[in-house]
Amino acid sequence: MQVSIIKIGGNVIDFPEKLDEFLYLFSKFPGKKILVHGGGVMASKFGESMGVMPQMIDGRRITDKDTLEIVTMVYAGLINKQIVAKLQGLKQNALGMTGADGNLIQSRKRPVKSIDYGFVGDIQSVNIDLIQNLLNEDIIPVVCAITHDKKGQLLNTNADSIASEMATSLSKKMKVDLYFCFNKSGVLIDEKNDSSIIPLINEDIYTELRKENVIHSGMIPKLDNAFAALNKGVNHVWIGKAENLLLAAKGKVSGTNIETHKYDLY
């Protein structure tokens, strides 16, 4: 079996027209597929309206008890069920899930070191048998960024990490392609110039671009996740804009393709 895992974030979710456009493209995406989503911006807005201000350190959310309740309501409730309903309207038999449903993703609460992130989960295991059974029944899992510790505690978990860990776990049994959709056309030489796409990055190129500070900040964990997935058996990883997803699926030049191969430059 071959499966594609596609991750979307707030750049799609926060804009109803963009979400509708993406879900139409997703409905046309060929083969077995899984959708993973976050929704941090919407969660922050809901929290602020309820007097719970977001706390961020280096782009990562601190999840106290009140914040956990809000992200659970927003990710697992409002966003997840809106996506599922829209996909059903496109004749896609989607099933909305958290990591707690069917013990899909088990995590542990992140240990406190220099920073206490609160109720944040680091993934321990993915129930690949459940996913395989759903895919065999032509059901599309729509997975939000909430996992559990199998002791009754829900945990806020990074959606990129969920997509990557799910891809690496499934790659033990099937061929897996991983697509990260975000707000840029791909990995850029100049972050202010959306046409300065780097079409292919391997580990050597990545190392050099980090040294030169071309790749920095939020792009680093995305690429770290991509290389980790490839090194653990994932077939292919792509990063780019959601609207270019079908082009990427057809092998057309769009976005950035990530690969592990090293080249002799001389």
C-alpha positions as CSV (number, residue, x, y, z in Angstrom):
1,M,0.0,0.0,0.0
2,Q,1.1,3.6,-0.7
3,V,-0.2,6.5,1.4
4,S,0.3,10.3,1.4
5,I,0.3,12.3,4.7
6,I,-0.5,16.0,4.2
7,K,-0.1,18.5,6.9
8,I,-1.8,22.0,6.9
9,G,-1.6,24.8,9.4
10,G,-3.1,28.2,10.2
11,N,-2.2,29.7,6.8
12,V,-5.0,27.6,5.3
13,I,-7.3,26.9,8.3
14,D,-7.7,30.6,9.4
15,F,-9.1,31.6,6.0
16,P,-12.4,30.0,5.0
17,E,-12.0,30.5,1.3
18,K,-8.4,29.1,1.4
19,L,-9.6,26.1,3.4
20,D,-12.4,25.4,0.9
21,E,-9.9,25.7,-2.0
22,F,-7.4,23.4,-0.3
23,L,-10.0,20.8,0.6
24,Y,-11.2,20.7,-3.0
25,L,-7.6,20.0,-4.1
26,F,-7.2,17.5,-1.3
27,S,-10.4,15.7,-2.6
28,K,-8.7,15.4,-6.0
29,F,-5.4,14.1,-4.5
30,P,-4.8,10.6,-5.8
31,G,-4.5,7.4,-3.7
32,K,-4.8,6.7,0.0
33,K,-4.3,9.8,2.2
34,I,-4.3,11.2,5.7
35,L,-4.8,14.9,6.7
36,V,-3.0,16.3,9.7
37,H,-3.9,19.8,11.0
38,G,-3.0,22.3,13.7
39,G,-4.9,25.6,14.3
40,G,-2.8,27.6,16.7
41,V,-3.8,31.1,15.5
42,M,-7.5,30.3,15.9
43,A,-6.9,28.8,19.3
44,S,-5.1,32.0,20.4
45,K,-8.0,34.1,19.2
46,F,-10.5,32.0,21.1
47,G,-8.3,32.1,24.2
48,E,-7.9,35.8,24.1
49,S,-11.7,36.3,23.8
50,M,-12.0,34.2,27.0
51,G,-9.3,36.1,28.8
52,V,-6.6,33.4,28.4
53,M,-3.6,35.0,26.7
54,P,-1.3,32.8,24.7
55,Q,2.2,32.3,26.1
56,M,4.9,31.5,23.5
57,I,8.6,30.7,23.9
58,D,10.7,30.5,20.7
59,G,7.5,29.9,18.7
60,R,6.3,27.1,21.0
61,R,3.1,27.3,23.0
62,I,3.1,27.0,26.7
63,T,0.0,24.8,27.5
64,D,-1.4,25.3,31.0
65,K,-4.7,23.7,32.1
66,D,-6.9,26.5,30.6
67,T,-5.0,26.6,27.4
68,L,-5.3,22.8,27.0
69,E,-9.0,23.1,27.3
70,I,-9.1,25.8,24.6
71,V,-6.8,24.0,22.1
72,T,-8.8,20.8,22.6
73,M,-12.1,22.6,21.9
74,V,-10.7,24.4,18.9
75,Y,-8.5,21.6,17.3
76,A,-10.5,18.5,18.1
77,G,-13.9,20.3,18.0
78,L,-14.5,23.3,15.8
79,I,-11.6,22.9,13.2
80,N,-11.6,19.1,13.0
81,K,-15.3,18.8,12.5
82,Q,-15.6,21.6,10.1
83,I,-12.9,19.9,7.9
84,V,-14.6,16.5,8.2
85,A,-18.0,18.0,7.2
86,K,-16.6,19.8,4.3
87,L,-14.8,16.7,3.1
88,Q,-18.0,14.7,3.4
89,G,-19.6,17.4,1.2
90,L,-16.9,16.6,-1.4
91,K,-17.7,12.9,-1.2
92,Q,-14.6,12.1,0.8
93,N,-15.4,9.7,3.7
94,A,-13.3,11.4,6.4
95,L,-13.1,10.5,10.0
96,G,-12.0,13.2,12.5
97,M,-9.6,12.0,15.2
98,T,-7.4,13.0,18.1
99,G,-4.6,10.8,19.3
100,A,-6.9,9.4,22.1
101,D,-9.4,8.0,19.6
102,G,-8.6,4.3,19.1
103,N,-5.3,4.9,20.9
104,L,-4.1,6.5,17.7
105,I,-1.1,8.4,19.1
106,Q,0.3,7.9,22.6
107,S,2.6,10.6,24.0
108,R,4.2,11.5,27.3
109,K,4.1,14.9,29.0
110,R,7.3,16.7,28.1
111,P,9.7,16.7,31.0
112,V,10.5,20.0,32.7
113,K,14.0,21.2,32.0
114,S,14.9,24.8,31.6
115,I,11.3,25.5,30.4
116,D,8.0,24.0,31.6
117,Y,5.9,23.7,28.5
118,G,2.9,22.4,30.5
119,F,0.6,19.8,29.0
120,V,2.6,19.3,25.8
121,G,3.1,15.8,24.5
122,D,6.2,14.1,23.0
123,I,5.1,11.2,20.8
124,Q,5.9,7.7,21.9
125,S,3.9,5.4,19.6
126,V,1.4,5.5,16.7
127,N,-1.2,2.8,16.2
128,I,-0.4,1.8,12.6
129,D,-2.7,-1.2,12.6
130,L,-5.7,1.2,13.2
131,I,-4.6,3.5,10.4
132,Q,-4.1,0.6,8.0
133,N,-7.6,-0.7,8.8
134,L,-9.1,2.7,8.1
135,L,-7.3,3.1,4.9
136,N,-8.3,-0.4,3.8
137,E,-11.9,0.7,4.2
138,D,-11.3,3.9,2.1
139,I,-11.7,6.1,5.2
140,I,-9.6,9.3,5.3
141,P,-8.2,10.0,8.8
142,V,-8.3,13.7,9.7
143,V,-5.9,14.0,12.7
144,C,-5.7,17.1,14.9
145,A,-2.8,18.2,17.2
146,I,-4.1,16.5,20.4
147,T,-2.7,13.3,21.7
148,H,-2.9,11.4,25.1
149,D,-0.8,9.6,27.6
150,K,-3.1,6.5,28.0
151,K,-3.6,7.6,31.6
152,G,-6.5,9.9,31.0
153,Q,-4.6,13.0,30.1
154,L,-4.9,14.9,26.8
155,L,-1.7,16.6,25.5
156,N,-1.1,19.4,23.1
157,T,1.3,18.1,20.4
158,N,3.0,19.8,17.5
159,A,1.2,19.0,14.2
160,D,4.4,18.8,12.2
161,S,5.7,16.2,14.6
162,I,2.5,14.2,14.4
163,A,2.8,14.1,10.6
164,S,6.4,13.2,10.7
165,E,6.0,10.5,13.4
166,M,3.0,9.0,11.7
167,A,4.9,8.9,8.4
168,T,7.9,7.1,9.9
169,S,5.7,4.6,11.8
170,L,3.7,3.8,8.7
171,S,6.8,3.5,6.5
172,K,7.5,0.1,8.3
173,K,4.5,-1.3,6.5
174,M,3.9,0.8,3.4
175,K,5.4,3.4,1.1
176,V,4.8,6.9,2.5
177,D,5.0,10.4,1.0
178,L,4.9,13.4,3.3
179,Y,3.7,16.8,2.3
180,F,4.1,19.9,4.6
181,C,1.9,22.8,3.4
182,F,2.7,26.2,4.8
183,N,2.6,29.9,3.8
184,K,5.6,30.0,1.6
185,S,6.2,28.6,-1.9
186,G,8.9,26.3,-0.5
187,V,12.3,26.8,1.2
188,L,13.5,30.2,0.1
189,I,16.9,31.7,-0.5
190,D,15.4,35.1,0.3
191,E,12.4,34.9,2.7
192,K,11.0,38.1,1.4
193,N,11.1,36.9,-2.2
194,D,8.5,34.1,-2.7
195,S,10.0,33.2,-6.1
196,S,13.4,32.4,-4.7
197,I,12.6,28.7,-4.2
198,I,15.2,26.2,-3.6
199,P,13.8,23.2,-5.6
200,L,15.8,20.5,-3.8
201,I,17.6,20.3,-0.5
202,N,19.8,17.5,0.8
203,E,21.6,17.2,4.1
204,D,24.8,18.9,2.7
205,I,22.9,21.8,1.3
206,Y,20.9,22.2,4.5
207,T,24.0,22.3,6.6
208,E,25.6,25.0,4.4
209,L,22.4,27.1,4.3
210,R,22.1,27.0,8.1
211,K,25.7,28.1,8.5
212,E,24.9,31.1,6.2
213,N,21.7,31.8,8.1
214,V,19.6,31.4,4.9
215,I,17.6,28.8,6.8
216,H,16.7,29.8,10.3
217,S,13.9,30.2,12.9
218,G,10.7,28.2,12.2
219,M,12.1,26.6,9.1
220,I,14.7,24.6,11.0
221,P,12.3,22.4,12.9
222,K,10.3,21.8,9.7
223,L,13.4,20.6,7.9
224,D,14.7,18.6,10.9
225,N,11.3,16.8,10.9
226,A,11.7,16.2,7.2
227,F,15.2,14.7,7.4
228,A,14.3,12.7,10.4
229,A,11.4,11.1,8.5
230,L,13.5,10.4,5.4
231,N,16.2,8.8,7.6
232,K,13.7,6.5,9.2
233,G,12.2,5.2,5.9
234,V,9.8,7.7,4.5
235,N,9.9,7.7,0.7
236,H,9.5,11.4,-0.1
237,V,9.1,14.7,1.6
238,W,7.8,18.0,0.1
239,I,7.4,21.5,1.5
240,G,5.4,24.2,-0.3
241,K,2.1,26.1,-0.6
242,A,-1.2,24.2,-0.3
243,E,-2.4,25.4,-3.7
244,N,0.6,23.6,-5.3
245,L,-0.2,20.3,-3.7
246,L,-1.6,18.6,-6.9
247,L,1.4,19.8,-8.9
248,A,3.7,18.2,-6.4
249,A,1.7,15.0,-6.4
250,K,2.2,14.8,-10.2
251,G,5.9,15.4,-9.9
252,K,5.8,18.9,-11.4
253,V,8.3,21.5,-10.3
254,S,6.7,23.3,-7.3
255,G,7.9,23.8,-3.8
256,T,11.0,22.2,-2.3
257,N,11.7,18.5,-2.4
258,I,13.8,17.1,0.5
259,E,16.1,14.2,0.1
260,T,18.9,12.6,2.1
261,H,21.4,11.8,-0.7
262,K,24.8,13.4,-0.4
263,Y,26.7,14.4,-3.6
264,D,30.4,14.5,-4.4
265,L,30.7,18.2,-5.5
266,Y,34.1,17.6,-7.3
